[in-house]
Amino acid sequence: MQAIPTGVAITRDMESIKDNQINLIKEIEDAPLAIVVAFPSQIKFLDDLQMVIRLLTGIVVSYGAMNQMEKAERKILLDYAVNEVKQLKVDSSYMLFMVREIKAKFKRNKRAFQYYINRDKQVVENIMKNIKTF
């Protein structure tokens, strides 16, 4: 009974992590330059995910041992598992945020550069126009 709320909380967080990872892939497809930032963090994320999956698998497999534990000890273990999954969710959300920020910064820089190009074009066009009128 004690594990049901834990399972629900972990399921919700895992859905959020899954959505973040799908969105992260879409963002990287749109801006491949962001992979430079995302790649090292994703490797760490996958390592952490693997460790949390091992933890959760161990909890599920050792169901008999879990039942022999004191209620307070079970709660500590289950809360630790939930907190680890929440940390994965935070890491996933942060990485998505960082990739979106890199993408936005790139667009801002591109627009600023385009502004200077357009301004220089106008100056050259004005010079050419004034030369023709001389």
N, C-alpha and C positions, 0 to 999 in steps of 0.2 A: 504493500500500500504506500509505503514511504517513497518508493521510486517513481510512482506515477507522475507527480508534479515535476520531478526531475526530468523524466522522459519528455514531458510536454514542453518544458522550457528548452531543453536541448534541441528538440525537433524544430521549434520556432527559430532558434538561433541558427541552426543548420540551414534552414530555408533562406534566411537572410544572407548567410555566407554564400550559398549557392547563387543567389541573385546578384550579389556583389561581384562574384567571380565571372559570371556571364557578362555583366555590364563592363567589367574590367577588360575582358577579351574584346568586346565591341569597341571600347575606347582605344585600345591599342591597335585594332585594325584600322581605325580612322587616323591615328597618329602614331605610326610605327616608331618615331623617335622616342616615345615615352617608354619603350621597352628597356632602355638603358637604366632607367630608374626602377622600373617594376621588376626586372629579372632577379636581382639579388634579394629583394624583399619577398618575392614569390618563392624562391628557394627556401628561405627561412620559414615562410608561411607553410609550405608543404611539409617541412620537417616537423614543425609544431603540430600540424594536422595529423601527421603519422603518429606522433607520440600521444595525442589525445585519443585517437582511434584505438591505440593499444590500451590506454587506460580504460576506456569505455568497454572494450572487449573483455578486459580482465575483470571488470565489475560484473558484466553479464555472465561470464563463464563461471565465476566464483560465487554464484547465487547461494549455494549452500553455506559457504563461509560467511557470506553477508548476513544470512539469517541468524548465525550464531553470534554476531557482533551485538554490542550494546546499541540501543537506539541512537544515542548521542554520537557514537563512533560512526555509525552508518550515515548519519546526517552530515558529519564532517566530511566523509569521503564523497558523498553525493554532491555536497555543496562545492567541494573542490573541483569535481568533474564539471559542474555547471559553470563555475568561474573560468575554467580553462577554455570551455567552448565560447563563453562570452568574450574572452580575450582574443580568440580567433576571429570572432565577429568584428571586434574593434580594429584589429589589424587589417582585416579585409576591407572594411569601410575606409580606413585611413589610406590604404593603397589606392583605392578607387578615387578618393578625393585628390591624392597627389597626382595621379595620372590626368585627371580632369584639369587640375591647376596648371600642369605643364602644357597641356593642350591649349588652354585659354591664354597662357603667357605667350606661346608660340604665335597664336592668332593675333594678339595685341602687337607683338613685335613685327609681324608681317604687315599689319595695317599701317603701323608707324612708318615702316620702310616704304610702303606703297605711297604714303602721303608725300614723302620727300621726293620720290620719283615723279609723281604727278606735278608737284610744285616746280621741279626742275624742267619738266616738259613745258609747262606754261611759260616759264622764263625764256626758254629757247624759242618757243612759238612767238612770244611777244617781240623778241629781238629780231626774228626773221620777218615778222610783220612790219616792224619799224624800218628795217633795212629796205624793204620793198617800197615803202612810202617816201624814202629819201630820194 
